Amino acid sequence: MPARKILEGIVYLLPTGGQWKALPKEGLASSSAIHTHLLRWAESGFLVTL
């Protein structure tokens, strides 16, 4: 799964404060995959670097 699709899902959702299941189904990774990667990236410090 391309990291760009995961990042697009995070950028789409976080400013709105919406629910993970409210993500559009087309064009993005699954909501559970996006959430899992967000947690991993936050834990690793990647988001701070970004």
C-alpha positions as CSV (number, residue, x, y, z in Angstrom):
1,M,0.0,0.0,0.0
2,P,1.6,3.3,-1.1
3,A,2.5,5.6,1.8
4,R,1.0,8.5,-0.2
5,K,-2.5,7.0,0.0
6,I,-2.1,6.6,3.8
7,L,-0.9,10.1,4.2
8,E,-3.8,11.4,2.1
9,G,-6.2,9.7,4.4
10,I,-4.6,11.1,7.5
11,V,-4.5,14.6,6.0
12,Y,-8.2,14.3,4.9
13,L,-9.4,13.2,8.3
14,L,-7.4,14.8,11.1
15,P,-8.4,18.5,10.4
16,T,-12.1,17.5,10.5
17,G,-12.0,15.4,13.6
18,G,-14.2,12.9,11.8
19,Q,-14.5,9.2,12.4
20,W,-12.1,6.7,10.7
21,K,-15.1,4.9,9.1
22,A,-16.2,8.2,7.5
23,L,-13.2,8.2,5.1
24,P,-14.2,7.9,1.4
25,K,-13.8,4.3,0.2
26,E,-12.5,5.3,-3.3
27,G,-8.9,6.5,-3.8
28,L,-7.6,5.9,-0.2
29,A,-6.3,3.0,1.8
30,S,-8.8,1.3,4.2
31,S,-9.6,3.2,7.3
32,S,-8.1,0.5,9.5
33,A,-4.8,0.5,7.5
34,I,-4.6,4.3,7.7
35,H,-5.2,4.3,11.5
36,T,-2.6,1.5,12.0
37,H,0.0,3.5,10.0
38,L,-0.9,6.7,11.9
39,L,-0.2,5.0,15.2
40,R,3.1,3.5,13.9
41,W,4.3,6.7,12.4
42,A,3.4,8.7,15.6
43,E,5.2,6.2,17.7
44,S,8.3,6.2,15.5
45,G,8.6,10.0,15.4
46,F,8.0,10.1,11.7
47,L,5.1,12.6,11.9
48,V,7.3,15.0,13.9
49,T,10.0,14.8,11.3
50,L,7.4,15.2,8.6
